[in-house]
Protein backbone atom coordinates (compact mmCIF):
# COMPACT_ATOMS: atom_id res chain seq x y z
CA UNK A 1 0.00 0.00 0.00
CA UNK A 2 1.31 3.44 -0.91
CA UNK A 3 1.94 5.91 1.91
CA UNK A 4 -0.83 8.45 2.38
CA UNK A 5 0.61 11.96 2.74
CA UNK A 6 -2.65 13.75 3.54
CA UNK A 7 -2.46 15.24 7.02
CA UNK A 8 1.31 15.57 7.15
CA UNK A 9 2.77 18.84 8.37
CA UNK A 10 5.24 20.60 6.08
CA UNK A 11 8.30 19.26 7.98
CA UNK A 12 6.80 15.75 7.96
CA UNK A 13 6.25 15.93 4.20
CA UNK A 14 9.76 17.27 3.66
CA UNK A 15 11.06 14.21 5.56
CA UNK A 16 8.87 11.90 3.50
CA UNK A 17 10.07 13.42 0.21
CA UNK A 18 13.78 13.10 1.07
CA UNK A 19 14.21 10.04 -1.15
CA UNK A 20 13.01 12.08 -4.15
CA UNK A 21 15.88 14.54 -3.57
CA UNK A 22 13.64 17.54 -4.25
CA UNK A 23 14.29 21.19 -3.40
CA UNK A 24 12.49 22.18 -0.18
CA UNK A 25 9.98 24.40 -1.95
CA UNK A 26 8.39 21.40 -3.69
CA UNK A 27 6.93 20.15 -0.38
CA UNK A 28 5.52 23.64 0.20
CA UNK A 29 3.87 23.56 -3.22
CA UNK A 30 2.34 20.15 -2.51
CA UNK A 31 0.87 21.12 0.88
CA UNK A 32 -0.63 24.24 -0.66
CA UNK A 33 -2.29 22.14 -3.38
CA UNK A 34 -3.67 19.64 -0.83
CA UNK A 35 -4.72 21.98 1.96
CA UNK A 36 -5.58 25.27 0.27
CA UNK A 37 -6.61 24.36 -3.28
CA UNK A 38 -8.14 20.99 -2.32
CA UNK A 39 -6.32 19.23 -5.15
CA UNK A 40 -5.81 15.60 -4.24
CA UNK A 41 -4.28 14.31 -7.46
CA UNK A 42 -0.56 14.84 -8.13
CA UNK A 43 -1.27 15.00 -11.86
CA UNK A 44 -3.26 18.20 -11.34
CA UNK A 45 -0.46 19.96 -9.45
CA UNK A 46 0.51 21.98 -12.46
CA UNK A 47 3.54 23.74 -11.02
CA UNK A 48 5.33 20.39 -10.53
CA UNK A 49 7.37 18.93 -13.41
CA UNK A 50 5.42 16.25 -15.27
CA UNK A 51 8.01 13.55 -14.52
CA UNK A 52 7.80 14.35 -10.81
CA UNK A 53 3.99 14.18 -10.87
CA UNK A 54 4.23 10.69 -12.31
CA UNK A 55 6.86 9.59 -9.86
CA UNK A 56 4.81 10.91 -6.91
CA UNK A 57 1.68 9.18 -8.23
CA UNK A 58 3.57 5.91 -8.50
CA UNK A 59 4.91 6.08 -4.96
CA UNK A 60 2.54 8.07 -2.76
CA UNK A 61 -1.17 8.46 -2.17
CA UNK A 62 -3.38 11.37 -1.18
CA UNK A 63 -6.55 10.20 0.55
CA UNK A 64 -8.61 12.76 2.44
CA UNK A 65 -12.12 11.43 3.26
CA UNK A 66 -15.03 10.19 1.19
CA UNK A 67 -18.49 11.71 1.64
CA UNK A 68 -21.01 8.99 2.52
CA UNK A 69 -23.99 11.13 3.40
CA UNK A 70 -24.91 14.77 3.88
CA UNK A 71 -27.93 16.05 5.76
CA UNK A 72 -28.91 19.71 5.57
CA UNK A 73 -31.33 21.32 8.00
CA UNK A 74 -34.47 22.88 6.53
CA UNK A 75 -33.21 26.40 7.25
CA UNK A 76 -29.95 25.56 5.41
CA UNK A 77 -27.83 26.68 8.35
CA UNK A 78 -26.63 23.30 9.57
CA UNK A 79 -25.08 20.53 7.51
CA UNK A 80 -23.99 17.23 8.87
CA UNK A 81 -21.48 15.11 6.97
CA UNK A 82 -20.86 11.41 7.39
CA UNK A 83 -17.31 10.89 6.16
CA UNK A 84 -15.51 7.65 5.44
CA UNK A 85 -11.90 7.19 6.50
CA UNK A 86 -9.26 5.17 4.70
CA UNK A 87 -10.17 1.92 6.52
CA UNK A 88 -13.92 2.27 5.89
CA UNK A 89 -14.78 3.66 9.32
CA UNK A 90 -17.30 6.52 9.27
CA UNK A 91 -17.16 9.69 11.37
CA UNK A 92 -19.42 12.72 11.66
CA UNK A 93 -18.62 16.39 11.25
CA UNK A 94 -21.01 19.31 11.40
CA UNK A 95 -21.03 22.75 9.77
CA UNK A 96 -23.04 25.46 11.52
CA UNK A 97 -23.54 28.72 9.67
CA UNK A 98 -23.85 31.09 12.63
CA UNK A 99 -24.47 34.83 12.59
CA UNK A 100 -20.84 35.35 13.70
CA UNK A 101 -19.33 33.03 11.08
CA UNK A 102 -18.94 29.42 10.01
CA UNK A 103 -18.29 27.02 12.83
CA UNK A 104 -17.40 23.37 12.40
CA UNK A 105 -17.60 20.58 14.96
CA UNK A 106 -15.11 17.75 14.47
CA UNK A 107 -14.76 14.20 15.77
CA UNK A 108 -11.52 12.98 17.31
CA UNK A 109 -12.34 9.31 17.81
CA UNK A 110 -14.55 6.83 15.97
CA UNK A 111 -17.15 6.27 18.69
CA UNK A 112 -16.27 6.95 22.31
CA UNK A 113 -15.76 4.90 25.45
CA UNK A 114 -16.64 7.59 27.99
CA UNK A 115 -20.15 6.18 28.41
CA UNK A 116 -22.07 9.45 28.96
CA UNK A 117 -25.69 8.39 29.31
CA UNK A 118 -27.09 11.21 27.16
CA UNK A 119 -24.80 10.60 24.18
CA UNK A 120 -25.34 8.48 21.08
CA UNK A 121 -21.61 8.39 20.21
CA UNK A 122 -20.77 6.03 23.03
CA UNK A 123 -23.51 3.45 22.43
CA UNK A 124 -21.18 1.10 20.59
CA UNK A 125 -17.96 2.00 22.38
CA UNK A 126 -14.79 3.38 20.81
CA UNK A 127 -13.32 1.88 17.65
CA UNK A 128 -10.10 3.87 17.43
CA UNK A 129 -8.42 7.23 17.73
CA UNK A 130 -8.35 9.44 14.64
CA UNK A 131 -4.98 10.62 13.35
CA UNK A 132 -4.06 14.30 13.04
CA UNK A 133 -4.67 13.94 9.29
CA UNK A 134 -8.12 12.44 9.78
CA UNK A 135 -9.16 15.31 12.02
CA UNK A 136 -7.68 17.80 9.54
CA UNK A 137 -9.44 16.00 6.68
CA UNK A 138 -12.86 16.69 8.23
CA UNK A 139 -12.06 20.40 8.54
CA UNK A 140 -10.66 20.71 5.03
CA UNK A 141 -13.50 18.77 3.46
CA UNK A 142 -15.91 21.32 4.96
CA UNK A 143 -13.60 24.20 4.07
CA UNK A 144 -13.74 23.10 0.44
CA UNK A 145 -17.56 23.15 0.61
CA UNK A 146 -17.38 26.69 2.01
CA UNK A 147 -14.65 27.85 -0.40
CA UNK A 148 -16.99 27.03 -3.29
CA UNK A 149 -19.38 29.59 -1.75
CA UNK A 150 -16.44 32.00 -1.34
CA UNK A 151 -16.52 31.48 2.41
CA UNK A 152 -14.31 29.61 4.83
CA UNK A 153 -14.22 28.19 8.34
CA UNK A 154 -14.13 30.84 11.06
CA UNK A 155 -14.16 28.69 14.20
CA UNK A 156 -13.46 25.07 15.03
CA UNK A 157 -14.99 23.28 17.98
CA UNK A 158 -13.46 19.93 18.81
CA UNK A 159 -16.62 18.56 20.32
CA UNK A 160 -17.84 15.79 18.03
CA UNK A 161 -17.57 12.07 18.75
CA UNK A 162 -14.77 11.08 21.08
CA UNK A 163 -12.88 12.44 24.05
CA UNK A 164 -10.21 14.74 22.55
CA UNK A 165 -7.90 14.62 25.56
CA UNK A 166 -7.82 10.82 25.35
CA UNK A 167 -6.25 11.29 21.89
CA UNK A 168 -4.03 14.09 23.09
CA UNK A 169 -1.06 14.08 20.69
CA UNK A 170 -3.12 13.79 17.53
CA UNK A 171 -5.51 16.52 18.66
CA UNK A 172 -2.68 18.88 19.61
CA UNK A 173 -0.88 18.22 16.32
CA UNK A 174 -4.13 18.95 14.49
CA UNK A 175 -4.63 22.23 16.39
CA UNK A 176 -1.12 23.33 15.49
CA UNK A 177 -1.64 22.25 11.87
CA UNK A 178 -4.76 24.30 11.30
CA UNK A 179 -2.95 27.36 12.62
CA UNK A 180 -0.30 27.05 9.86
CA UNK A 181 -0.45 29.51 6.94
CA UNK A 182 -0.27 26.62 4.46
CA UNK A 183 -3.51 25.08 5.83
CA UNK A 184 -6.22 27.37 7.24
CA UNK A 185 -4.21 30.02 9.05
CA UNK A 186 -6.76 29.85 11.85
CA UNK A 187 -6.03 31.81 15.02
CA UNK A 188 -5.81 29.70 18.18
CA UNK A 189 -8.48 31.86 19.75
CA UNK A 190 -10.91 30.50 17.17
CA UNK A 191 -10.42 26.94 18.33
CA UNK A 192 -12.21 25.31 21.26
CA UNK A 193 -11.52 21.87 22.66
CA UNK A 194 -14.02 20.07 24.82
CA UNK A 195 -13.37 17.44 27.46
CA UNK A 196 -15.48 15.23 29.68
CA UNK A 197 -13.02 16.13 32.44
CA UNK A 198 -9.77 14.16 32.23
CA UNK A 199 -8.04 16.12 34.98
CA UNK A 200 -4.34 15.27 34.31
CA UNK A 201 -4.75 16.07 30.62
CA UNK A 202 -6.40 19.43 31.39
CA UNK A 203 -3.28 20.19 33.43
CA UNK A 204 -1.09 19.11 30.48
CA UNK A 205 -3.07 21.31 28.12
CA UNK A 206 -2.59 24.31 30.42
CA UNK A 207 1.19 23.87 30.00
CA UNK A 208 1.02 24.09 26.18
CA UNK A 209 0.65 27.85 26.27
CA UNK A 210 -1.91 27.89 23.46
CA UNK A 211 -4.69 30.49 23.71
CA UNK A 212 -7.40 28.01 22.75
CA UNK A 213 -10.71 27.84 24.60
CA UNK A 214 -11.24 24.96 26.98
CA UNK A 215 -14.74 23.66 27.28
CA UNK A 216 -15.57 21.26 30.09
CA UNK A 217 -18.63 19.02 29.96
CA UNK A 218 -20.00 19.42 33.47
CA UNK A 219 -23.70 18.64 33.02
CA UNK A 220 -24.43 18.39 36.75
CA UNK A 221 -24.11 20.47 39.90
CA UNK A 222 -22.93 17.64 42.19
CA UNK A 223 -21.21 14.24 42.22
CA UNK A 224 -24.39 12.17 42.57
CA UNK A 225 -26.00 13.51 39.38
CA UNK A 226 -22.72 13.76 37.47
CA UNK A 227 -21.75 10.15 38.22
CA UNK A 228 -25.17 9.05 36.99
CA UNK A 229 -24.75 10.96 33.72
CA UNK A 230 -21.00 10.62 33.22
CA UNK A 231 -19.14 7.53 34.50
CA UNK A 232 -15.83 9.42 34.19
CA UNK A 233 -16.92 11.32 37.30
CA UNK A 234 -16.11 8.24 39.39
CA UNK A 235 -12.48 8.68 38.34
CA UNK A 236 -12.22 12.48 38.39
CA UNK A 237 -14.94 13.93 40.57
CA UNK A 238 -16.71 17.22 40.01
CA UNK A 239 -14.56 19.16 42.47
CA UNK A 240 -11.31 17.93 40.88
CA UNK A 241 -12.67 18.84 37.44
CA UNK A 242 -13.72 22.33 38.49
CA UNK A 243 -10.36 22.84 40.23
CA UNK A 244 -8.60 21.82 36.98
CA UNK A 245 -10.77 24.30 35.07
CA UNK A 246 -9.83 27.04 37.51
CA UNK A 247 -6.15 26.17 37.13
CA UNK A 248 -6.45 26.30 33.32
CA UNK A 249 -8.10 29.73 33.48
CA UNK A 250 -5.42 31.04 35.86
CA UNK A 251 -2.53 29.82 33.68
CA UNK A 252 -3.95 30.76 30.27
CA UNK A 253 -5.98 33.80 31.35
CA UNK A 254 -8.73 32.34 29.17
CA UNK A 255 -12.26 31.96 30.42
CA UNK A 256 -13.34 28.31 30.68
CA UNK A 257 -16.72 27.28 29.32
CA UNK A 258 -18.73 24.76 31.31
CA UNK A 259 -21.17 22.89 29.10
CA UNK A 260 -24.39 21.92 30.86
CA UNK A 261 -26.90 19.76 28.99
CA UNK A 262 -30.34 20.37 30.47
CA UNK A 263 -32.29 17.12 30.78
CA UNK A 264 -35.88 17.19 32.02
CA UNK A 265 -36.22 15.75 35.50
CA UNK A 266 -32.50 14.98 35.85
CA UNK A 267 -30.51 18.20 36.31
CA UNK A 268 -32.85 21.06 35.38
CA UNK A 269 -34.43 22.07 38.67
CA UNK A 270 -34.03 25.41 40.47
CA UNK A 271 -32.08 23.75 43.28
CA UNK A 272 -29.59 22.44 40.70
CA UNK A 273 -29.07 25.95 39.31
CA UNK A 274 -28.41 27.24 42.85
CA UNK A 275 -25.94 24.42 43.54
CA UNK A 276 -24.17 25.02 40.23
CA UNK A 277 -23.85 28.71 41.07
CA UNK A 278 -22.19 27.88 44.39
CA UNK A 279 -19.81 25.45 42.65
CA UNK A 280 -18.62 28.00 40.07
CA UNK A 281 -18.77 31.20 42.10
CA UNK A 282 -15.69 33.42 41.62
CA UNK A 283 -14.36 31.45 38.62
CA UNK A 284 -13.29 32.99 35.32
CA UNK A 285 -15.90 30.92 33.54
CA UNK A 286 -19.17 30.89 31.75
CA UNK A 287 -21.89 28.29 31.56
CA UNK A 288 -23.34 27.17 28.25
CA UNK A 289 -26.79 25.67 28.77
CA UNK A 290 -27.72 23.13 26.11
CA UNK A 291 -31.31 21.91 26.12
CA UNK A 292 -30.83 18.26 25.20
CA UNK A 293 -31.29 17.13 21.64
CA UNK A 294 -33.49 14.13 22.47
CA UNK A 295 -31.54 10.89 22.04
CA UNK A 296 -34.01 8.33 20.73
CA UNK A 297 -32.01 5.40 22.06
CA UNK A 298 -31.83 6.85 25.56
CA UNK A 299 -35.37 8.16 26.17
CA UNK A 300 -34.15 11.51 27.54
CA UNK A 301 -36.35 14.58 27.30
CA UNK A 302 -35.82 18.29 26.83
CA UNK A 303 -37.03 20.63 29.62
CA UNK A 304 -39.82 23.15 28.93
CA UNK A 305 -38.88 26.62 27.70
CA UNK A 306 -40.02 28.02 31.04
CA UNK A 307 -37.77 25.62 32.98
CA UNK A 308 -34.78 26.62 30.82
CA UNK A 309 -35.53 30.30 31.46
CA UNK A 310 -35.82 29.79 35.24
CA UNK A 311 -32.47 27.93 35.27
CA UNK A 312 -30.78 30.69 33.28
CA UNK A 313 -32.21 33.42 35.51
CA UNK A 314 -30.94 31.80 38.68
CA UNK A 315 -27.40 31.68 37.27
CA UNK A 316 -27.70 35.29 36.14
CA UNK A 317 -28.94 36.38 39.55
CA UNK A 318 -25.92 34.65 41.09
CA UNK A 319 -23.57 36.54 38.72
CA UNK A 320 -22.55 33.45 36.77
CA UNK A 321 -22.06 34.29 33.07
CA UNK A 322 -24.49 32.13 31.13
CA UNK A 323 -25.64 31.56 27.57
CA UNK A 324 -28.25 29.21 26.17
CA UNK A 325 -27.04 27.43 23.06
CA UNK A 326 -29.07 28.31 20.00
CA UNK A 327 -30.72 25.19 18.74
CA UNK A 328 -29.48 24.26 15.32
CA UNK A 329 -30.17 21.33 13.10
CA UNK A 330 -32.84 19.66 15.22
CA UNK A 331 -34.52 18.40 12.07
CA UNK A 332 -31.38 16.49 11.05
CA UNK A 333 -29.75 13.94 13.30
CA UNK A 334 -27.64 16.61 14.90
CA UNK A 335 -26.87 15.04 18.27
CA UNK A 336 -23.36 13.70 18.24
CA UNK A 337 -23.21 10.12 16.99
CA UNK A 338 -26.78 9.73 15.76
CA UNK A 339 -26.03 9.74 12.02
CA UNK A 340 -23.07 7.40 12.44
CA UNK A 341 -25.20 4.94 14.44
CA UNK A 342 -27.93 5.03 11.81
CA UNK A 343 -25.36 4.32 9.08
CA UNK A 344 -23.87 1.44 11.08
CA UNK A 345 -27.32 -0.09 11.71
CA UNK A 346 -28.34 0.20 8.07
CA UNK A 347 -25.12 -1.38 6.89
CA UNK A 348 -24.99 -3.88 9.76
CA UNK A 349 -21.51 -2.69 10.72
S1 LIG B 1 -20.47 13.28 25.34
FE1 LIG B 1 -18.41 13.30 24.46
S2 LIG B 1 -17.19 12.23 26.04
FE2 LIG B 1 -19.32 11.75 26.50
S3 LIG B 1 -19.70 9.80 25.43
FE3 LIG B 1 -20.31 11.47 24.02
S4 LIG B 1 -18.53 11.84 22.75
FE4 LIG B 1 -17.84 10.70 24.54
Boltz pocket constraint, residues with backbone or C-beta under 6 A from the ligand:
constraints:
  - pocket:
      binder: B
      contacts: [[A, 111], [A, 112], [A, 113], [A, 114], [A, 115], [A, 116], [A, 119], [A, 120], [A, 121], [A, 122], [A, 159], [A, 160], [A, 161], [A, 162], [A, 163], [A, 196], [A, 336]]
      max_distance: 6.0
